[in-house]
Structure formats: C-alpha cells, structure tokens
Amino acid sequence: MTPEDRDLVNAVEPEGRYANYFEIGHNAFEFLLDFGQAYEEGEKAQIHTRVITSPKYAQTLRDLIGESIDQYERTFGNIPKD
C-alpha cells in the first residue's frame, strides 16, 4: 500500500456504534464477533456489526482489551460486576 493509498483509507471516518450485547463464535479458521444492542428484558437483541478475524488476531484483541481494562481500573477503580 502506497502512502497515498493509506491517506485515502484514513480519510474515511469510521462509524461509531454503541454495543451492550455480544456474541462470539468460531470455527477452525476464524472467530466471528457480533456486536449489537439489547433494550428491554425478553426483547431480542439487534446485531448491527459482525467482525470476522483469524484466531491469532482474536488472541491479540483479547490481550489488548485486557490491557485496556487493567489501565482503566488503575485510573478509575474497579469495574463492578453485575
């Protein structure tokens, strides 16, 4: 990818979506991460985004989320468990 191509890719602002519902699946080759919103008790959650990635990148994501949670808790205190 040339620097010009990279500039075009970075010029697009990613869409932000709120998620409070998650599903994760996997097979031998990939992980499927579904993100969505759940509203009222008993109402089916609405999935709005699916990310498909390799097991190696799923592992990297797990590590990054763990590091971010640790940093958050050092700054703001423990996240309460429901």
C-alpha positions as CSV (number, residue, x, y, z in Angstrom):
1,M,0.0,0.0,0.0
2,T,1.4,3.3,-1.0
3,P,1.4,6.4,1.3
4,E,-1.3,7.9,-1.0
5,D,-3.5,4.8,-0.6
6,R,-3.0,4.9,3.2
7,D,-4.1,8.6,3.2
8,L,-7.3,7.7,1.3
9,V,-8.1,4.8,3.7
10,N,-7.5,7.1,6.8
11,A,-9.6,9.9,5.3
12,V,-12.8,7.9,5.8
13,E,-14.2,8.5,9.4
14,P,-15.2,5.1,10.9
15,E,-18.8,4.9,12.1
16,G,-19.2,4.6,15.8
17,R,-21.9,2.2,17.1
18,Y,-22.8,1.5,20.8
19,A,-22.9,-2.2,21.8
20,N,-24.2,-3.7,25.0
21,Y,-24.8,-7.2,23.6
22,F,-22.1,-9.5,22.2
23,E,-21.9,-13.0,20.7
24,I,-18.7,-14.8,19.8
25,G,-18.4,-17.9,17.6
26,H,-15.5,-19.7,16.0
27,N,-14.5,-22.5,13.7
28,A,-11.1,-23.9,12.8
29,F,-10.1,-20.9,10.8
30,E,-11.8,-17.7,12.2
31,F,-13.6,-16.0,15.0
32,L,-16.9,-14.3,14.5
33,L,-17.6,-11.3,16.8
34,D,-21.1,-10.0,16.7
35,F,-22.0,-6.7,18.3
36,G,-25.5,-5.3,18.9
37,Q,-27.9,-3.6,21.2
38,A,-30.3,-5.2,23.7
39,Y,-33.1,-3.0,25.1
40,E,-35.9,-4.5,27.2
41,E,-35.9,-7.8,29.0
42,G,-37.1,-10.6,26.7
43,E,-36.7,-8.5,23.6
44,K,-34.4,-10.0,21.0
45,A,-31.1,-8.1,20.7
46,Q,-30.4,-6.4,17.3
47,I,-27.0,-7.3,15.9
48,H,-25.5,-4.4,13.9
49,T,-21.9,-5.4,13.3
50,R,-20.0,-8.6,12.6
51,V,-16.2,-8.7,12.7
52,I,-14.5,-11.8,11.3
53,T,-10.9,-12.4,12.2
54,S,-8.2,-15.1,12.4
55,P,-7.5,-16.9,15.7
56,K,-4.2,-15.0,16.0
57,Y,-5.8,-11.6,15.7
58,A,-8.6,-12.7,18.1
59,Q,-5.9,-13.5,20.6
60,T,-4.3,-10.1,20.1
61,L,-7.7,-8.4,20.5
62,R,-8.2,-10.3,23.8
63,D,-4.8,-9.2,25.1
64,L,-5.4,-5.5,24.1
65,I,-8.9,-5.5,25.8
66,G,-7.3,-7.0,28.9
67,E,-4.6,-4.4,29.0
68,S,-7.1,-1.6,28.4
69,I,-9.3,-2.8,31.2
70,D,-6.3,-3.0,33.6
71,Q,-5.4,0.6,32.7
72,Y,-9.0,1.8,33.1
73,E,-9.2,0.2,36.6
74,R,-5.9,1.7,37.6
75,T,-7.2,5.1,36.6
76,F,-10.9,4.9,37.7
77,G,-11.1,2.0,40.1
78,N,-12.5,-1.5,39.7
79,I,-15.4,-2.1,37.3
80,P,-18.3,-3.5,39.4
81,K,-19.5,-7.0,38.5
82,D,-23.3,-7.4,38.0
